[in-house]
Amino acid sequence: MHAAKSQKARIGFTAGSTIANYKAKVSGFYRINELNVGFTAGLIINIAAGKNSVIQTGSNWVQKGTRNNAVAGSDKVSLTINSIEIPVNFLYTGHSGLFVGAGLSASGAFSGKLKINDRSESARIGNSNDDDLKRFDFGANVVAGYQSTRGFLVSTNFNQGLNNLTTRDPENSSIKSHYFGIRIGYVLKSRKS
């Protein structure tokens, strides 16, 4: 991000890991599930927006999900959801390469896997009562990291989903996603304007 003053936009690539969960409320009671580790990869675009500010957007493949290990005869359940996420973050950048910021995101789930004990099936994604989760979600994002003068990038982010994703009894129940992401990447040099 050091070159933000002299360059209009820079494109980069990232990959990393997600630590995700869904917060579920069923009939007024919250269920505590376990974290699910997944993968993320994508394209970022840094657009200079001032002396020490950058608008960062792009497109990321993000794995979200949750797990619930068997307790007292219950089923062992895991859910992995593959989503395409488009964030728009406003970042403050320092001369040392450190950056911090926040923004919003929109995501759409395109596939998933539901595993119950030893049985595995495709997750149902849509808006009908028979579906497991709704397809679209909006979220709030906080991001921080470091980018070297050569373009190497390390970043972390926390994303909190804002939509109720349940398709069943949405007045009394809710499912909301959240995940923590860790990414490394490289930002390409661009021509000076």
NORZIHU-V368105 format. One record per backbone hydrogen bond with DSSP energy under -1.0 kcal/mol. NH is the residue of the N-H (numbers start at 1). CO is the residue of the C=O. E is the energy in kcal/mol with one decimal. If there is no record, write none. Layout:
<<NH:CO:E> <NH:CO:E>>
This chain:
<<4:1:-1.6> <7:3:-1.4> <10:46:-2.2> <12:44:-2.7> <13:186:-2.3> <14:42:-2.3> <15:184:-2.3> <16:40:-2.6> <17:182:-2.1> <18:38:-1.4> <19:180:-2.5> <20:36:-3.0> <21:178:-2.3> <23:176:-3.3> <25:174:-3.1> <26:29:-3.0> <28:172:-1.3> <29:26:-1.9> <31:24:-3.1> <34:67:-3.4> <36:20:-2.9> <38:18:-2.7> <40:16:-2.0> <41:61:-1.7> <42:14:-2.4> <43:59:-2.5> <44:12:-2.4> <45:57:-2.8> <46:10:-3.1> <47:55:-2.8> <48:8:-2.3> <49:53:-2.6> <54:91:-2.1> <55:47:-2.8> <56:89:-2.9> <57:45:-2.3> <59:43:-2.2> <60:85:-2.7> <61:41:-3.4> <62:83:-2.8> <63:39:-1.7> <64:81:-3.0> <66:79:-2.0> <67:34:-1.8> <68:77:-3.1> <74:71:-1.4> <77:68:-2.6> <78:115:-2.4> <79:66:-2.9> <80:113:-2.4> <81:64:-3.2> <82:111:-2.9> <83:62:-2.4> <84:108:-2.2> <85:60:-3.2> <86:106:-3.2> <88:104:-2.8> <89:56:-3.1> <90:102:-3.0> <91:54:-3.2> <92:100:-3.2> <93:52:-2.4> <94:98:-2.5> <97:94:-1.4> <99:145:-2.3> <100:92:-1.8> <101:143:-2.6> <102:90:-1.5> <103:141:-2.3> <104:88:-1.7> <105:139:-2.1> <106:86:-1.8> <107:137:-2.9> <108:84:-2.2> <109:135:-2.7> <110:82:-2.7> <111:82:-1.3> <113:80:-2.5> <114:121:-3.1> <115:78:-3.0> <116:119:-2.9> <117:76:-3.8> <119:116:-2.5> <121:114:-2.5> <123:112:-1.8> <126:133:-2.5> <131:128:-1.6> <132:124:-2.3> <133:124:-1.6> <134:165:-2.0> <137:107:-2.4> <139:105:-2.4> <140:160:-2.2> <141:103:-2.9> <142:158:-2.1> <143:101:-2.4> <144:156:-2.3> <145:99:-2.3> <146:154:-2.9> <147:97:-2.2> <148:152:-2.6> <151:148:-1.5> <153:185:-2.6> <154:146:-2.5> <155:183:-2.5> <156:144:-2.9> <157:181:-2.0> <158:142:-2.4> <159:179:-2.7> <160:140:-2.6> <161:177:-3.0> <162:138:-3.7> <165:175:-3.2> <172:169:-1.3> <173:169:-1.8> <174:25:-2.4> <176:23:-2.0> <178:21:-2.0> <179:159:-2.0> <180:19:-2.2> <181:157:-2.9> <182:17:-2.5> <183:155:-2.9> <184:15:-2.6> <185:153:-2.3> <186:13:-2.1> <187:151:-2.5> <188:11:-3.0> <193:6:-1.4>>
